[in-house]
Amino acid sequence: MTADDSLGGRLDDDDYPAYTMGRAAELLGTTPGFLRAIGEARLITPLRSAGGHRRYSRYQLRIAARAREMVDQGTPVEAACRIVILEDQLEEAQRINAEFRRAATAASDDSR
């Protein structure tokens, strides 16, 4: 594996913290203060570089964008963050439920 292959894999990883706070704010069309606010509301927790700078992943930017849409529509930051967290929890619960149903159906089919 070459260095380029390793870098390409990291950049394709949705969880790789590739974006600085400034670049993340620019991509979202917001301010670094907004990113700090959603961090304080515990919606996302950026990783820190060796120098202590916040670094964001593409996954975190997608979550931040969802919160920003709500804030732009007049929802307070804290409320938007809580809504996004609850939406993610619901999505995860539905995914787990679907897995259990598939497993139960497969077990039922096997016992016939």
Backbone bond lengths (Angstrom), bond angles and torsions (degrees), N, CA, C in turn:
res aa  C-N    CA-C-N  psi(-1)  N-CA   C-N-CA  omega(-1)  CA-C   N-CA-C  phi
1 M - - - 1.452 - - 1.532 108.16 -
2 T 1.306 116.22 133.21 1.460 120.45 178.92 1.519 110.15 -90.70
3 A 1.314 115.59 168.63 1.470 119.92 177.10 1.512 110.50 -60.83
4 D 1.335 117.00 -35.66 1.463 120.19 179.20 1.523 111.24 -64.84
5 D 1.349 117.10 -38.79 1.464 120.39 178.22 1.519 110.62 -63.10
6 S 1.316 116.83 -42.78 1.463 121.48 179.95 1.524 110.71 -63.51
7 L 1.314 117.29 -45.23 1.460 121.55 179.13 1.520 110.63 -63.24
8 G 1.320 117.33 -43.69 1.461 121.04 179.58 1.517 111.88 -59.58
9 G 1.336 116.22 -39.89 1.459 120.18 178.51 1.512 112.09 -64.60
10 R 1.321 116.09 -40.60 1.465 119.47 179.60 1.526 110.79 -67.52
11 L 1.313 117.09 -40.86 1.461 119.85 -178.04 1.522 111.92 -70.22
12 D 1.327 117.16 -24.90 1.458 120.73 175.98 1.521 112.05 -81.05
13 D 1.324 116.89 -13.85 1.459 122.93 -178.40 1.526 109.43 -78.71
14 D 1.338 117.07 118.99 1.468 122.03 -179.70 1.526 112.83 -61.75
15 D 1.331 117.52 -20.99 1.455 120.96 -177.41 1.531 113.28 -98.13
16 Y 1.318 116.96 -1.17 1.468 119.82 -179.91 1.527 109.86 -74.32
17 P 1.327 118.32 125.09 1.474 121.23 -176.49 1.531 112.03 -77.16
18 A 1.312 116.48 79.14 1.463 121.94 -172.33 1.522 114.18 -91.59
19 Y 1.328 118.65 -14.01 1.461 121.31 -170.55 1.528 112.67 -111.43
20 T 1.311 115.69 130.11 1.460 120.49 173.80 1.517 108.73 -72.07
21 M 1.313 116.28 167.01 1.462 119.89 178.80 1.524 111.01 -59.52
22 G 1.307 117.34 -44.59 1.463 120.54 -179.61 1.506 112.60 -61.57
23 R 1.335 116.10 -44.41 1.479 120.00 179.89 1.521 110.12 -68.20
24 A 1.324 117.50 -40.70 1.463 121.18 178.92 1.523 110.23 -61.29
25 A 1.332 117.15 -45.45 1.464 120.89 179.15 1.527 110.21 -62.32
26 E 1.315 116.62 -41.01 1.465 120.93 178.69 1.527 111.06 -62.52
27 L 1.326 117.31 -46.00 1.464 121.29 179.52 1.523 112.20 -61.94
28 L 1.336 116.24 -35.97 1.468 121.10 -178.82 1.532 112.53 -84.60
29 G 1.318 116.16 -12.08 1.458 119.32 -176.76 1.514 111.81 69.16
30 T 1.323 115.96 38.53 1.456 121.41 -177.59 1.526 109.24 -134.91
31 T 1.300 116.55 -165.09 1.462 121.00 -178.69 1.524 110.30 -112.51
32 P 1.320 117.58 159.41 1.463 119.51 172.76 1.534 111.72 -58.32
33 G 1.319 117.06 -30.78 1.467 120.55 177.57 1.520 112.43 -60.73
34 F 1.326 116.63 -37.34 1.465 120.34 177.39 1.528 109.45 -63.81
35 L 1.321 116.80 -44.03 1.462 120.16 179.16 1.524 111.15 -63.16
36 R 1.327 116.55 -39.14 1.467 119.12 176.54 1.534 110.16 -64.42
37 A 1.335 117.01 -40.55 1.470 121.14 -178.78 1.524 111.52 -63.44
38 I 1.328 118.08 -42.93 1.470 118.43 -179.99 1.525 110.84 -74.02
39 G 1.316 116.60 -23.17 1.461 119.76 171.98 1.518 110.91 -69.58
40 E 1.338 116.59 -43.06 1.465 120.92 178.13 1.524 111.26 -64.89
41 A 1.344 116.58 -31.37 1.472 120.89 177.41 1.532 111.04 -81.39
42 R 1.330 116.30 1.23 1.469 123.70 176.78 1.509 114.09 64.67
43 L 1.322 116.13 28.50 1.461 118.55 173.85 1.525 109.16 -74.24
44 I 1.309 116.69 -45.43 1.459 121.74 176.53 1.523 108.35 -134.33
45 T 1.305 115.32 151.42 1.459 121.29 176.24 1.517 107.15 -124.08
46 P 1.323 116.67 101.98 1.463 118.02 -179.14 1.523 110.76 -67.66
47 L 1.315 114.05 149.82 1.456 118.47 173.02 1.523 107.96 -76.95
48 R 1.301 116.43 163.07 1.460 120.88 179.79 1.517 109.61 -113.68
49 S 1.318 115.72 138.37 1.459 120.84 174.72 1.524 108.26 -72.89
50 A 1.321 116.17 173.16 1.463 120.28 178.54 1.530 110.73 -58.48
51 G 1.330 116.82 -30.09 1.462 121.00 178.86 1.518 113.66 -86.53
52 G 1.349 117.80 1.80 1.459 121.82 177.58 1.516 115.22 90.48
53 H 1.326 117.27 6.73 1.463 120.40 -179.53 1.530 110.75 -82.07
54 R 1.331 115.78 144.20 1.460 120.70 179.42 1.530 109.52 -70.74
55 R 1.354 114.57 138.83 1.459 121.50 177.76 1.532 108.12 -131.35
56 Y 1.324 116.73 134.90 1.461 122.31 -174.57 1.524 111.30 -117.23
57 S 1.328 115.49 147.24 1.460 121.99 176.52 1.530 109.35 -96.37
58 R 1.322 115.33 167.86 1.473 119.36 176.54 1.521 110.65 -62.78
59 Y 1.326 116.87 -38.39 1.461 120.29 177.53 1.526 110.66 -59.49
60 Q 1.321 116.80 -45.78 1.462 120.53 179.10 1.527 111.06 -64.03
61 L 1.318 117.43 -36.33 1.463 119.82 178.64 1.527 111.09 -66.74
62 R 1.330 117.56 -36.30 1.479 119.51 177.12 1.528 110.24 -64.03
63 I 1.324 116.97 -42.28 1.465 121.02 178.66 1.529 109.93 -64.39
64 A 1.326 116.31 -44.31 1.470 120.57 179.11 1.524 110.59 -61.49
65 A 1.327 117.05 -37.87 1.469 120.65 179.24 1.527 110.86 -64.37
66 R 1.340 116.90 -38.25 1.468 119.85 177.18 1.520 110.77 -62.29
67 A 1.324 116.05 -44.13 1.470 119.77 178.80 1.523 110.35 -65.29
68 R 1.310 117.16 -40.83 1.469 120.58 -179.15 1.525 111.47 -61.50
69 E 1.330 117.48 -40.15 1.466 120.54 177.43 1.523 110.74 -57.11
70 M 1.329 116.33 -44.39 1.469 120.13 -179.98 1.518 111.47 -66.52
71 V 1.327 116.33 -41.58 1.465 120.56 179.35 1.526 109.43 -63.54
72 D 1.320 116.81 -40.91 1.463 120.83 178.21 1.532 111.95 -62.19
73 Q 1.343 116.50 -25.45 1.465 121.23 178.72 1.523 111.92 -90.23
74 G 1.343 116.80 3.80 1.453 120.10 174.62 1.513 116.34 105.52
75 T 1.316 117.89 1.67 1.461 121.08 178.91 1.527 109.01 -78.64
76 P 1.317 118.70 133.05 1.465 119.74 175.92 1.540 111.35 -59.05
77 V 1.313 116.58 149.37 1.473 121.43 -176.05 1.523 111.28 -54.61
78 E 1.323 117.70 -48.16 1.460 120.69 -177.08 1.524 111.30 -61.24
79 A 1.321 116.73 -41.19 1.466 120.98 179.36 1.530 110.62 -67.61
80 A 1.313 117.12 -42.19 1.471 120.79 178.82 1.524 110.20 -60.81
81 C 1.311 115.88 -42.14 1.463 120.25 179.34 1.527 110.48 -63.18
82 R 1.314 116.46 -44.61 1.477 119.81 -180.00 1.528 110.86 -63.32
83 I 1.319 117.68 -40.62 1.462 121.53 178.82 1.526 110.48 -62.12
84 V 1.321 117.12 -45.97 1.473 120.68 179.98 1.524 110.30 -62.63
85 I 1.326 117.35 -41.40 1.466 120.63 177.42 1.527 110.43 -60.88
86 L 1.328 116.75 -46.12 1.471 120.39 -179.92 1.526 111.41 -65.17
87 E 1.326 117.46 -38.37 1.468 120.37 176.74 1.525 110.55 -61.06
88 D 1.315 116.75 -43.83 1.461 120.50 179.10 1.526 111.65 -64.95
89 Q 1.332 117.15 -39.73 1.461 120.26 178.07 1.523 110.70 -64.75
90 L 1.328 116.76 -41.00 1.458 120.59 178.10 1.525 110.97 -63.73
91 E 1.317 116.89 -44.13 1.461 120.87 179.05 1.533 111.23 -60.43
92 E 1.317 116.56 -42.54 1.467 120.95 178.72 1.528 110.69 -65.49
93 A 1.324 117.95 -42.31 1.471 121.48 178.52 1.528 110.68 -62.94
94 Q 1.327 116.97 -40.67 1.455 120.28 178.60 1.531 111.34 -66.10
95 R 1.334 116.52 -37.19 1.467 120.44 178.00 1.532 109.92 -64.84
96 I 1.330 116.99 -44.53 1.464 121.14 179.36 1.529 110.35 -63.79
97 N 1.326 116.91 -42.49 1.468 121.24 177.60 1.520 110.98 -58.73
98 A 1.321 116.40 -44.69 1.467 120.69 180.00 1.527 110.46 -62.15
99 E 1.327 117.62 -39.34 1.466 121.14 177.63 1.528 110.86 -63.90
100 F 1.331 117.00 -43.65 1.462 120.53 178.06 1.527 110.93 -62.49
101 R 1.313 116.65 -41.59 1.472 119.78 179.30 1.517 111.08 -63.20
102 R 1.354 116.72 -42.76 1.463 119.95 178.41 1.522 110.73 -62.59
103 A 1.325 116.10 -42.34 1.465 120.14 179.42 1.525 110.79 -65.12
104 A 1.329 117.24 -41.77 1.466 120.84 179.62 1.527 110.66 -65.76
105 T 1.315 117.06 -38.93 1.466 121.01 178.82 1.530 109.85 -66.25
106 A 1.321 116.29 -42.03 1.461 120.38 179.95 1.531 110.00 -65.28
107 A 1.328 117.47 -41.14 1.465 121.35 178.54 1.523 110.46 -65.11
108 S 1.305 116.41 -39.89 1.466 121.01 179.02 1.525 110.85 -65.58
109 D 1.328 116.48 -41.39 1.463 121.10 179.24 1.536 111.11 -66.77
110 D 1.337 116.70 -35.35 1.455 121.55 -179.91 1.527 112.42 -69.56
111 S 1.340 116.62 -29.79 1.469 120.13 -177.45 1.515 112.59 -82.38
112 R 1.282 117.51 -5.97 1.485 120.05 -179.30 1.500 111.79 -83.24
